Amino acid sequence: MFGMREGIEALPTNPDTLWRLSKLSEEQLCAVCERLQNFNPNIAPAWSPQEVQALVDIWSATNVKIVT
């Protein structure tokens, strides 16, 4: 969550945060999305629905499971 405080624009420049995002389960991603939309304004601005959708899209692209 700390890495998300700078907003969706900063995500592509932070490989550690991208890596952590890729390791989330779908359930964990839902919890993160909810928390992002409820950020305390004294800490970071809340994310808009469009920003949350962009995060989900990035997660989907990085969370490819290989089925054997």
N, C-alpha and C positions, 0 to 999 in steps of 0.2 A: 504494500500500500504506500509505503514511503516513496518509492520510485514513481508513483502515479501522481504525486502532488503537483508536479510541474505541468500536467496536462498531456493530452494525446499528442501534441506537437513534439514533445520531447522524447516520446517513446522510441522512435526510430534511431535516435542518437545514443540510446542507452542499451547496449547489448545484454547487460546483466538482467535488466528488467524484462527484456524480450525473452530471454532464456527462462526466467522464472514464470512468465506468463505461459510459455509453451508447455510447462510441466503441470499446469492446473487441470484438474478434472472439470467436467461440465458443471458439477455442483459447486465447486470452488469458484469457478468463473462467475456463476450467478451471484454468489455472496459478494465477490469483489465488485461486480457491477452495481449492486445495491449500495454498498458502502461508498462507491465513487459518487453516486447521486446524492448522498447524504453527508458529504464532507462538511465539517465545521468551517464556516466562512472565515474564522480566525486563523485557520491552519492552511486551507486551500479552497479555491472555488469549486463548487459542486459541478460535476460533469453534466453536460446536456445529453438528451437521448441520442443525438447524432454522434456525439463523442463516444458514448457507450457502445453504440452499434459499430463504430469504427474499431473499437477495442475487440469486440466479438469477432469481427472480420479478420483482424490480425491473428487472434487466437486460433480461429479456424484454419488459417493458412499455415500456422506453425505447429498445430497439434495434429499432424497427420499420423495416423496409426498404421503400421505395417501388419497386415494379416497374413499368416502363413498357413 
